[in-house]
Amino acid sequence: MTDMPLTYTLDGNVGVITLNRPDKLNALTPAMMQELNRLLDQINSDDEVRCLVLTGAGERAFSVGFDLDGLQMPETTPELTAAVEANFRIILKIWNLRIPSIAAVNGYAVAAGSNLAMICDITLAAEGARFGEPEIRHGALSPLLLLPWFNGNPKMIHYLYYSGDTVSAQEALGLGMIARVLPPEQLLAEAMRMARRIALVPPYAVRMTKDSLRRTYESMGFMNAQYQHKANDTLVLGSVGIPEKDRLFGLMESGDMKAFLEARDGPFKRM
C-alpha cells in the first residue's frame, strides 16, 4: 500500500478512491480534502470512468471524519466561513458527479466520514461498521444534513442527530441508510462487482438517470436544506462565550485527544 493518504486507481471503467490513513482511522486532513477535490474534478471530466467506488484502507474505519488532533480553528469569521464552505462544496461534488458512486464502508463512518458514505448513490457496509454524527457533542454540526433524505425512520434519525449516538450496520440497513451488509472480506469485491455491472450500461443513459434522480431530491428541497444547514454550521462554529464548547475546543486544539474524547464522550458511556 502506498504512503499517499489518498489513492486513486482506474480498474477498467471503474474509478476507485481509497482514503489511506488506516493508522489514523482515515481521518481527513485539509490536504486530503484538497486532493479529493482534485480527483473528483478529474473523474468527472474523464469519459472512461463510468462508476466510482469510494472506500477506506484498513478494517477499523472508512473514515472518522476530520482530523481533530491539534486542529486549530480559523481565527476570523471570513476564514471560518471559507473553511466551512470548502468542505461543504468538496463533499457535495460527489452528489454532483455525472456518474454513480458506491461507498464501501468498513468500520467507523462518522462525522464527515458518514457524510462521504451517505452522499454516495449506493452505500454498502461490512458487518461491524458503525455510522453516526457525533460532532454535536463538541458543539459542531455535520458538514451536510443527509440522513433525513435517505432513511425510513425520521424519528430515529432525529435522535441520532440530537444525541451523537452511532448505529450498527444492521441498524443502518433497517433505517434505509445503506443498501446491504456484507462480511468484511466480501465488501470491496461486491462494490466492484456492482460498479462493473453499472459500467456495462450505456453511459449516457446512466448519466441522465442520475441527473433525474438528483433533480427529484432537489425538487423536494434537498439543496435548500443543505445551504441552510451550512449557514447554521458556520454560526455554531463561530459562536463564542459558550462554556461547554470553549472547553471542548480548547482540549481539541491542545492536541490532548484522550482528554478531549473523555470530556466529550465519557458522560454518554457512563449512562
C-alpha positions as protocol buffer text, in pm:
chain_id: "A"
residue {
  index: 1
  type: MET
  ca { x: 0 y: 0 z: 0 }
}
residue {
  index: 2
  type: THR
  ca { x: 133 y: 342 z: -95 }
}
residue {
  index: 3
  type: ASP
  ca { x: 212 y: 602 z: 170 }
}
residue {
  index: 4
  type: MET
  ca { x: -11 y: 856 z: -4 }
}
residue {
  index: 5
  type: PRO
  ca { x: -305 y: 948 z: 224 }
}
residue {
  index: 6
  type: LEU
  ca { x: -545 y: 931 z: -71 }
}
residue {
  index: 7
  type: THR
  ca { x: -505 y: 695 z: -366 }
}
residue {
  index: 8
  type: TYR
  ca { x: -681 y: 663 z: -699 }
}
residue {
  index: 9
  type: THR
  ca { x: -683 y: 374 z: -944 }
}
residue {
  index: 10
  type: LEU
  ca { x: -879 y: 304 z: -1261 }
}
residue {
  index: 11
  type: ASP
  ca { x: -994 y: -57 z: -1293 }
}
residue {
  index: 12
  type: GLY
  ca { x: -1147 y: -84 z: -1640 }
}
residue {
  index: 13
  type: ASN
  ca { x: -1426 y: 173 z: -1632 }
}
residue {
  index: 14
  type: VAL
  ca { x: -1441 y: 188 z: -1252 }
}
residue {
  index: 15
  type: GLY
  ca { x: -1254 y: 455 z: -1059 }
}
residue {
  index: 16
  type: VAL
  ca { x: -1150 y: 365 z: -704 }
}
residue {
  index: 17
  type: ILE
  ca { x: -1064 y: 629 z: -443 }
}
residue {
  index: 18
  type: THR
  ca { x: -917 y: 494 z: -119 }
}
residue {
  index: 19
  type: LEU
  ca { x: -881 y: 701 z: 198 }
}
residue {
  index: 20
  type: ASN
  ca { x: -541 y: 577 z: 307 }
}
residue {
  index: 21
  type: ARG
  ca { x: -455 y: 674 z: 665 }
}
residue {
  index: 22
  type: PRO
  ca { x: -551 y: 348 z: 839 }
}
residue {
  index: 23
  type: ASP
  ca { x: -328 y: 424 z: 1139 }
}
residue {
  index: 24
  type: LYS
  ca { x: -535 y: 741 z: 1195 }
}
residue {
  index: 25
  type: LEU
  ca { x: -869 y: 575 z: 1114 }
}
residue {
  index: 26
  type: ASN
  ca { x: -861 y: 755 z: 779 }
}
residue {
  index: 27
  type: ALA
  ca { x: -918 y: 1091 z: 948 }
}
residue {
  index: 28
  type: LEU
  ca { x: -942 y: 1366 z: 688 }
}
residue {
  index: 29
  type: THR
  ca { x: -674 y: 1635 z: 674 }
}
residue {
  index: 30
  type: PRO
  ca { x: -705 y: 1959 z: 474 }
}
residue {
  index: 31
  type: ALA
  ca { x: -455 y: 1819 z: 223 }
}
residue {
  index: 32
  type: MET
  ca { x: -668 y: 1505 z: 177 }
}
residue {
  index: 33
  type: MET
  ca { x: -977 y: 1714 z: 117 }
}
residue {
  index: 34
  type: GLN
  ca { x: -798 y: 1918 z: -148 }
}
residue {
  index: 35
  type: GLU
  ca { x: -673 y: 1602 z: -318 }
}
residue {
  index: 36
  type: LEU
  ca { x: -1023 y: 1456 z: -305 }
}
residue {
  index: 37
  type: ASN
  ca { x: -1149 y: 1774 z: -467 }
}
residue {
  index: 38
  type: ARG
  ca { x: -891 y: 1740 z: -746 }
}
residue {
  index: 39
  type: LEU
  ca { x: -968 y: 1373 z: -805 }
}
residue {
  index: 40
  type: LEU
  ca { x: -1342 y: 1432 z: -824 }
}
residue {
  index: 41
  type: ASP
  ca { x: -1286 y: 1700 z: -1088 }
}
residue {
  index: 42
  type: GLN
  ca { x: -1059 y: 1461 z: -1279 }
}
residue {
  index: 43
  type: ILE
  ca { x: -1311 y: 1177 z: -1262 }
}
residue {
  index: 44
  type: ASN
  ca { x: -1600 y: 1398 z: -1367 }
}
residue {
  index: 45
  type: SER
  ca { x: -1415 y: 1502 z: -1684 }
}
residue {
  index: 46
  type: ASP
  ca { x: -1297 y: 1150 z: -1776 }
}
residue {
  index: 47
  type: ASP
  ca { x: -1542 y: 970 z: -2004 }
}
residue {
  index: 48
  type: GLU
  ca { x: -1364 y: 640 z: -1938 }
}
residue {
  index: 49
  type: VAL
  ca { x: -1487 y: 640 z: -1578 }
}
residue {
  index: 50
  type: ARG
  ca { x: -1844 y: 512 z: -1559 }
}
residue {
  index: 51
  type: CYS
  ca { x: -1873 y: 444 z: -1186 }
}
residue {
  index: 52
  type: LEU
  ca { x: -1682 y: 546 z: -872 }
}
residue {
  index: 53
  type: VAL
  ca { x: -1606 y: 330 z: -568 }
}
residue {
  index: 54
  type: LEU
  ca { x: -1504 y: 513 z: -250 }
}
residue {
  index: 55
  type: THR
  ca { x: -1355 y: 314 z: 37 }
}
residue {
  index: 56
  type: GLY
  ca { x: -1116 y: 335 z: 331 }
}
residue {
  index: 57
  type: ALA
  ca { x: -795 y: 143 z: 395 }
}
residue {
  index: 58
  type: GLY
  ca { x: -780 y: -98 z: 688 }
}
residue {
  index: 59
  type: GLU
  ca { x: -1051 y: -275 z: 882 }
}
residue {
  index: 60
  type: ARG
  ca { x: -1119 y: -25 z: 1161 }
}
residue {
  index: 61
  type: ALA
  ca { x: -1263 y: 271 z: 975 }
}
residue {
  index: 62
  type: PHE
  ca { x: -1394 y: 403 z: 647 }
}
residue {
  index: 63
  type: SER
  ca { x: -1328 y: 748 z: 797 }
}
residue {
  index: 64
  type: VAL
  ca { x: -1382 y: 905 z: 1138 }
}
residue {
  index: 65
  type: GLY
  ca { x: -1422 y: 1248 z: 979 }
}
residue {
  index: 66
  type: PHE
  ca { x: -1196 y: 1549 z: 1002 }
}
residue {
  index: 67
  type: ASP
  ca { x: -868 y: 1501 z: 1188 }
}
residue {
  index: 68
  type: LEU
  ca { x: -927 y: 1687 z: 1516 }
}
residue {
  index: 69
  type: ASP
  ca { x: -586 y: 1612 z: 1669 }
}
residue {
  index: 70
  type: GLY
  ca { x: -443 y: 1958 z: 1736 }
}
residue {
  index: 71
  type: LEU
  ca { x: -682 y: 2117 z: 1488 }
}
residue {
  index: 72
  type: GLN
  ca { x: -665 y: 2495 z: 1508 }
}
residue {
  index: 73
  type: MET
  ca { x: -991 y: 2674 z: 1439 }
}
residue {
  index: 74
  type: PRO
  ca { x: -983 y: 2972 z: 1200 }
}
residue {
  index: 75
  type: GLU
  ca { x: -936 y: 3297 z: 1391 }
}
residue {
  index: 76
  type: THR
  ca { x: -1156 y: 3526 z: 1182 }
}
residue {
  index: 77
  type: THR
  ca { x: -1512 y: 3499 z: 1056 }
}
residue {
  index: 78
  type: PRO
  ca { x: -1408 y: 3515 z: 688 }
}
residue {
  index: 79
  type: GLU
  ca { x: -1155 y: 3235 z: 741 }
}
residue {
  index: 80
  type: LEU
  ca { x: -1412 y: 3021 z: 923 }
}
residue {
  index: 81
  type: THR
  ca { x: -1674 y: 3082 z: 655 }
}
residue {
  index: 82
  type: ALA
  ca { x: -1425 y: 2988 z: 381 }
}
residue {
  index: 83
  type: ALA
  ca { x: -1323 y: 2666 z: 560 }
}
residue {
  index: 84
  type: VAL
  ca { x: -1683 y: 2552 z: 611 }
}
residue {
  index: 85
  type: GLU
  ca { x: -1768 y: 2642 z: 251 }
}
residue {
  index: 86
  type: ALA
  ca { x: -1470 y: 2450 z: 111 }
}
residue {
  index: 87
  type: ASN
  ca { x: -1551 y: 2124 z: 291 }
}
residue {
  index: 88
  type: PHE
  ca { x: -1920 y: 2162 z: 206 }
}
residue {
  index: 89
  type: ARG
  ca { x: -1851 y: 2200 z: -166 }
}
residue {
  index: 90
  type: ILE
  ca { x: -1598 y: 1916 z: -181 }
}
residue {
  index: 91
  type: ILE
  ca { x: -1838 y: 1664 z: -26 }
}
residue {
  index: 92
  type: LEU
  ca { x: -2121 y: 1795 z: -242 }
}
residue {
  index: 93
  type: LYS
  ca { x: -1912 y: 1723 z: -554 }
}
residue {
  index: 94
  type: ILE
  ca { x: -1987 y: 1354 z: -506 }
}
residue {
  index: 95
  type: TRP
  ca { x: -2358 y: 1438 z: -524 }
}
residue {
  index: 96
  type: ASN
  ca { x: -2299 y: 1634 z: -843 }
}
residue {
  index: 97
  type: LEU
  ca { x: -2085 y: 1374 z: -1022 }
}
residue {
  index: 98
  type: ARG
  ca { x: -2215 y: 1272 z: -1364 }
}
residue {
  index: 99
  type: ILE
  ca { x: -2161 y: 907 z: -1276 }
}
residue {
  index: 100
  type: PRO
  ca { x: -2295 y: 685 z: -994 }
}
residue {
  index: 101
  type: SER
  ca { x: -2087 y: 638 z: -681 }
}
residue {
  index: 102
  type: ILE
  ca { x: -2066 y: 344 z: -441 }
}
residue {
  index: 103
  type: ALA
  ca { x: -1930 y: 369 z: -86 }
}
residue {
  index: 104
  type: ALA
  ca { x: -1776 y: 52 z: 60 }
}
residue {
  index: 105
  type: VAL
  ca { x: -1777 y: 114 z: 436 }
}
residue {
  index: 106
  type: ASN
  ca { x: -1551 y: -85 z: 664 }
}
residue {
  index: 107
  type: GLY
  ca { x: -1554 y: 4 z: 1035 }
}
residue {
  index: 108
  type: TYR
  ca { x: -1647 y: 351 z: 1152 }
}
residue {
  index: 109
  type: ALA
  ca { x: -1808 y: 606 z: 921 }
}
residue {
  index: 110
  type: VAL
  ca { x: -1876 y: 900 z: 1148 }
}
residue {
  index: 111
  type: ALA
  ca { x: -1893 y: 1278 z: 1123 }
}
residue {
  index: 112
  type: ALA
  ca { x: -1759 y: 1390 z: 782 }
}
residue {
  index: 113
  type: GLY
  ca { x: -1683 y: 1023 z: 716 }
}
residue {
  index: 114
  type: SER
  ca { x: -2053 y: 948 z: 747 }
}
residue {
  index: 115
  type: ASN
  ca { x: -2123 y: 1235 z: 506 }
}
residue {
  index: 116
  type: LEU
  ca { x: -1887 y: 1085 z: 247 }
}
residue {
  index: 117
  type: ALA
  ca { x: -2053 y: 744 z: 282 }
}
residue {
  index: 118
  type: MET
  ca { x: -2411 y: 872 z: 279 }
}
residue {
  index: 119
  type: ILE
  ca { x: -2374 y: 1110 z: -16 }
}
residue {
  index: 120
  type: CYS
  ca { x: -2277 y: 825 z: -248 }
}
residue {
  index: 121
  type: ASP
  ca { x: -2559 y: 684 z: -462 }
}
residue {
  index: 122
  type: ILE
  ca { x: -2518 y: 337 z: -312 }
}
residue {
  index: 123
  type: THR
  ca { x: -2369 y: 255 z: 29 }
}
residue {
  index: 124
  type: LEU
  ca { x: -2252 y: -94 z: 125 }
}
residue {
  index: 125
  type: ALA
  ca { x: -2127 y: -178 z: 474 }
}
residue {
  index: 126
  type: ALA
  ca { x: -1924 y: -453 z: 630 }
}
residue {
  index: 127
  type: GLU
  ca { x: -2052 y: -636 z: 934 }
}
residue {
  index: 128
  type: GLY
  ca { x: -1919 y: -437 z: 1227 }
}
residue {
  index: 129
  type: ALA
  ca { x: -1944 y: -99 z: 1054 }
}
residue {
  index: 130
  type: ARG
  ca { x: -2092 y: 189 z: 1254 }
}
residue {
  index: 131
  type: PHE
  ca { x: -2246 y: 517 z: 1142 }
}
residue {
  index: 132
  type: GLY
  ca { x: -2316 y: 842 z: 1324 }
}
residue {
  index: 133
  type: GLU
  ca { x: -2279 y: 1218 z: 1354 }
}
residue {
  index: 134
  type: PRO
  ca { x: -2101 y: 1277 z: 1690 }
}
residue {
  index: 135
  type: GLU
  ca { x: -1991 y: 1636 z: 1616 }
}
residue {
  index: 136
  type: ILE
  ca { x: -2283 y: 1781 z: 1809 }
}
residue {
  index: 137
  type: ARG
  ca { x: -2124 y: 1656 z: 2131 }
}
residue {
  index: 138
  type: HIS
  ca { x: -1841 y: 1907 z: 2095 }
}
residue {
  index: 139
  type: GLY
  ca { x: -2056 y: 2191 z: 1968 }
}
residue {
  index: 140
  type: ALA
  ca { x: -2036 y: 2146 z: 1591 }
}
residue {
  index: 141
  type: LEU
  ca { x: -2267 y: 2030 z: 1314 }
}
residue {
  index: 142
  type: SER
  ca { x: -2212 y: 1780 z: 1034 }
}
residue {
  index: 143
  type: PRO
  ca { x: -2091 y: 1937 z: 706 }
}
residue {
  index: 144
  type: LEU
  ca { x: -2413 y: 1833 z: 529 }
}
residue {
  index: 145
  type: LEU
  ca { x: -2754 y: 1720 z: 654 }
}
residue {
  index: 146
  type: LEU
  ca { x: -2801 y: 1394 z: 464 }
}
residue {
  index: 147
  type: LEU
  ca { x: -2969 y: 1131 z: 680 }
}
residue {
  index: 148
  type: PRO
  ca { x: -3325 y: 1272 z: 662 }
}
residue {
  index: 149
  type: TRP
  ca { x: -3323 y: 1216 z: 286 }
}
residue {
  index: 150
  type: PHE
  ca { x: -3216 y: 852 z: 278 }
}
residue {
  index: 151
  type: ASN
  ca { x: -3391 y: 662 z: 555 }
}
residue {
  index: 152
  type: GLY
  ca { x: -3722 y: 508 z: 652 }
}
residue {
  index: 153
  type: ASN
  ca { x: -3742 y: 622 z: 1015 }
}
residue {
  index: 154
  type: PRO
  ca { x: -3726 y: 1002 z: 1052 }
}
residue {
  index: 155
  type: LYS
  ca { x: -3783 y: 994 z: 1428 }
}
residue {
  index: 156
  type: MET
  ca { x: -3476 y: 775 z: 1486 }
}
residue {
  index: 157
  type: ILE
  ca { x: -3270 y: 999 z: 1259 }
}
residue {
  index: 158
  type: HIS
  ca { x: -3372 y: 1298 z: 1472 }
}
residue {
  index: 159
  type: TYR
  ca { x: -3241 y: 1111 z: 1778 }
}
residue {
  index: 160
  type: LEU
  ca { x: -2909 y: 1030 z: 1611 }
}
residue {
  index: 161
  type: TYR
  ca { x: -2851 y: 1395 z: 1521 }
}
residue {
  index: 162
  type: TYR
  ca { x: -2952 y: 1525 z: 1865 }
}
residue {
  index: 163
  type: SER
  ca { x: -2754 y: 1268 z: 2068 }
}
residue {
  index: 164
  type: GLY
  ca { x: -2445 y: 1200 z: 1857 }
}
residue {
  index: 165
  type: ASP
  ca { x: -2501 y: 826 z: 1904 }
}
residue {
  index: 166
  type: THR
  ca { x: -2394 y: 571 z: 1643 }
}
residue {
  index: 167
  type: VAL
  ca { x: -2579 y: 277 z: 1489 }
}
residue {
  index: 168
  type: SER
  ca { x: -2454 y: -60 z: 1369 }
}
residue {
  index: 169
  type: ALA
  ca { x: -2455 y: -169 z: 1007 }
}
residue {
  index: 170
  type: GLN
  ca { x: -2766 y: -380 z: 1065 }
}
residue {
  index: 171
  type: GLU
  ca { x: -2943 y: -88 z: 1232 }
}
residue {
  index: 172
  type: ALA
  ca { x: -2838 y: 139 z: 946 }
}
residue {
  index: 173
  type: LEU
  ca { x: -2981 y: -114 z: 700 }
}
residue {
  index: 174
  type: GLY
  ca { x: -3311 y: -114 z: 887 }
}
residue {
  index: 175
  type: LEU
  ca { x: -3317 y: 267 z: 876 }
}
residue {
  index: 176
  type: GLY
  ca { x: -3262 y: 266 z: 500 }
}
residue {
  index: 177
  type: MET
  ca { x: -2923 y: 439 z: 528 }
}
residue {
  index: 178
  type: ILE
  ca { x: -2737 y: 164 z: 342 }
}
residue {
  index: 179
  type: ALA
  ca { x: -2814 y: -92 z: 72 }
}
residue {
  index: 180
  type: ARG
  ca { x: -2652 y: -410 z: 202 }
}
residue {
  index: 181
  type: VAL
  ca { x: -2447 y: -557 z: 488 }
}
residue {
  index: 182
  type: LEU
  ca { x: -2166 y: -793 z: 387 }
}
residue {
  index: 183
  type: PRO
  ca { x: -1889 y: -997 z: 550 }
}
residue {
  index: 184
  type: PRO
  ca { x: -1577 y: -775 z: 562 }
}
residue {
  index: 185
  type: GLU
  ca { x: -1384 y: -997 z: 322 }
}
residue {
  index: 186
  type: GLN
  ca { x: -1660 y: -962 z: 59 }
}
residue {
  index: 187
  type: LEU
  ca { x: -1722 y: -588 z: 88 }
}
residue {
  index: 188
  type: LEU
  ca { x: -1487 y: -440 z: -172 }
}
residue {
  index: 189
  type: ALA
  ca { x: -1538 y: -728 z: -416 }
}
residue {
  index: 190
  type: GLU
  ca { x: -1915 y: -674 z: -408 }
}
residue {
  index: 191
  type: ALA
  ca { x: -1876 y: -298 z: -451 }
}
residue {
  index: 192
  type: MET
  ca { x: -1655 y: -360 z: -754 }
}
residue {
  index: 193
  type: ARG
  ca { x: -1896 y: -619 z: -895 }
}
residue {
  index: 194
  type: MET
  ca { x: -2186 y: -374 z: -872 }
}
residue {
  index: 195
  type: ALA
  ca { x: -1975 y: -93 z: -1019 }
}
residue {
  index: 196
  type: ARG
  ca { x: -1871 y: -309 z: -1315 }
}
residue {
  index: 197
  type: ARG
  ca { x: -2233 y: -401 z: -1383 }
}
residue {
  index: 198
  type: ILE
  ca { x: -2328 y: -33 z: -1384 }
}
residue {
  index: 199
  type: ALA
  ca { x: -2033 y: 36 z: -1615 }
}
residue {
  index: 200
  type: LEU
  ca { x: -2179 y: -209 z: -1871 }
}
residue {
  index: 201
  type: VAL
  ca { x: -2492 y: 3 z: -1913 }
}
residue {
  index: 202
  type: PRO
  ca { x: -2483 y: 272 z: -2187 }
}
residue {
  index: 203
  type: PRO
  ca { x: -2318 y: 564 z: -2005 }
}
residue {
  index: 204
  type: TYR
  ca { x: -2538 y: 839 z: -2146 }
}
residue {
  index: 205
  type: ALA
  ca { x: -2850 y: 666 z: -2014 }
}
residue {
  index: 206
  type: VAL
  ca { x: -2689 y: 619 z: -1672 }
}
residue {
  index: 207
  type: ARG
  ca { x: -2587 y: 985 z: -1654 }
}
residue {
  index: 208
  type: MET
  ca { x: -2933 y: 1105 z: -1749 }
}
residue {
  index: 209
  type: THR
  ca { x: -3090 y: 872 z: -1493 }
}
residue {
  index: 210
  type: LYS
  ca { x: -2858 y: 1004 z: -1224 }
}
residue {
  index: 211
  type: ASP
  ca { x: -2948 y: 1358 z: -1325 }
}
residue {
  index: 212
  type: SER
  ca { x: -3318 y: 1274 z: -1292 }
}
residue {
  index: 213
  type: LEU
  ca { x: -3271 y: 1113 z: -952 }
}
residue {
  index: 214
  type: ARG
  ca { x: -3067 y: 1407 z: -826 }
}
residue {
  index: 215
  type: ARG
  ca { x: -3322 y: 1658 z: -952 }
}
residue {
  index: 216
  type: THR
  ca { x: -3601 y: 1463 z: -783 }
}
residue {
  index: 217
  type: TYR
  ca { x: -3441 y: 1516 z: -442 }
}
residue {
  index: 218
  type: GLU
  ca { x: -3355 y: 1875 z: -524 }
}
residue {
  index: 219
  type: SER
  ca { x: -3715 y: 1948 z: -626 }
}
residue {
  index: 220
  type: MET
  ca { x: -3812 y: 1842 z: -273 }
}
residue {
  index: 221
  type: GLY
  ca { x: -3575 y: 2096 z: -120 }
}
residue {
  index: 222
  type: PHE
  ca { x: -3252 y: 1899 z: -80 }
}
residue {
  index: 223
  type: MET
  ca { x: -3020 y: 2184 z: -179 }
}
residue {
  index: 224
  type: ASN
  ca { x: -3212 y: 2448 z: 16 }
}
residue {
  index: 225
  type: ALA
  ca { x: -3179 y: 2230 z: 326 }
}
residue {
  index: 226
  type: GLN
  ca { x: -2803 y: 2188 z: 271 }
}
residue {
  index: 227
  type: TYR
  ca { x: -2738 y: 2560 z: 234 }
}
residue {
  index: 228
  type: GLN
  ca { x: -2943 y: 2641 z: 544 }
}
residue {
  index: 229
  type: HIS
  ca { x: -2754 y: 2372 z: 737 }
}
residue {
  index: 230
  type: LYS
  ca { x: -2421 y: 2515 z: 619 }
}
residue {
  index: 231
  type: ALA
  ca { x: -2525 y: 2858 z: 746 }
}
residue {
  index: 232
  type: ASN
  ca { x: -2622 y: 2707 z: 1082 }
}
residue {
  index: 233
  type: ASP
  ca { x: -2291 y: 2517 z: 1099 }
}
residue {
  index: 234
  type: THR
  ca { x: -2096 y: 2838 z: 1038 }
}
residue {
  index: 235
  type: LEU
  ca { x: -2299 y: 3020 z: 1303 }
}
residue {
  index: 236
  type: VAL
  ca { x: -2245 y: 2747 z: 1563 }
}
residue {
  index: 237
  type: LEU
  ca { x: -1870 y: 2721 z: 1497 }
}
residue {
  index: 238
  type: GLY
  ca { x: -1831 y: 3098 z: 1514 }
}
residue {
  index: 239
  type: SER
  ca { x: -2021 y: 3138 z: 1841 }
}
residue {
  index: 240
  type: VAL
  ca { x: -1811 y: 3249 z: 2140 }
}
residue {
  index: 241
  type: GLY
  ca { x: -1864 y: 3253 z: 2514 }
}
residue {
  index: 242
  type: ILE
  ca { x: -2027 y: 2909 z: 2534 }
}
residue {
  index: 243
  type: PRO
  ca { x: -1850 y: 2733 z: 2825 }
}
residue {
  index: 244
  type: GLU
  ca { x: -1906 y: 2372 z: 2712 }
}
residue {
  index: 245
  type: LYS
  ca { x: -1796 y: 2442 z: 2356 }
}
residue {
  index: 246
  type: ASP
  ca { x: -1498 y: 2655 z: 2461 }
}
residue {
  index: 247
  type: ARG
  ca { x: -1373 y: 2383 z: 2699 }
}
residue {
  index: 248
  type: LEU
  ca { x: -1400 y: 2104 z: 2442 }
}
residue {
  index: 249
  type: PHE
  ca { x: -1248 y: 2306 z: 2159 }
}
residue {
  index: 250
  type: GLY
  ca { x: -964 y: 2408 z: 2391 }
}
residue {
  index: 251
  type: LEU
  ca { x: -884 y: 2042 z: 2459 }
}
residue {
  index: 252
  type: MET
  ca { x: -903 y: 1964 z: 2088 }
}
residue {
  index: 253
  type: GLU
  ca { x: -666 y: 2246 z: 1993 }
}
residue {
  index: 254
  type: SER
  ca { x: -420 y: 2140 z: 2266 }
}
residue {
  index: 255
  type: GLY
  ca { x: -376 y: 1805 z: 2093 }
}
residue {
  index: 256
  type: ASP
  ca { x: -477 y: 1609 z: 2405 }
}
residue {
  index: 257
  type: MET
  ca { x: -719 y: 1384 z: 2221 }
}
residue {
  index: 258
  type: LYS
  ca { x: -755 y: 1141 z: 2511 }
}
residue {
  index: 259
  type: ALA
  ca { x: -879 y: 1420 z: 2738 }
}
residue {
  index: 260
  type: PHE
  ca { x: -1094 y: 1562 z: 2458 }
}
residue {
  index: 261
  type: LEU
  ca { x: -1268 y: 1231 z: 2385 }
}
residue {
  index: 262
  type: GLU
  ca { x: -1319 y: 1158 z: 2754 }
}
residue {
  index: 263
  type: ALA
  ca { x: -1473 y: 1502 z: 2809 }
}
residue {
  index: 264
  type: ARG
  ca { x: -1692 y: 1467 z: 2501 }
}
residue {
  index: 265
  type: ASP
  ca { x: -1798 y: 1102 z: 2512 }
}
residue {
  index: 266
  type: GLY
  ca { x: -1731 y: 996 z: 2873 }
}
residue {
  index: 267
  type: PRO
  ca { x: -2067 y: 1109 z: 3013 }
}
residue {
  index: 268
  type: PHE
  ca { x: -2250 y: 906 z: 2747 }
}
residue {
  index: 269
  type: LYS
  ca { x: -2052 y: 591 z: 2825 }
}
residue {
  index: 270
  type: ARG
  ca { x: -2147 y: 617 z: 3192 }
}
residue {
  index: 271
  type: MET
  ca { x: -2522 y: 624 z: 3121 }
}
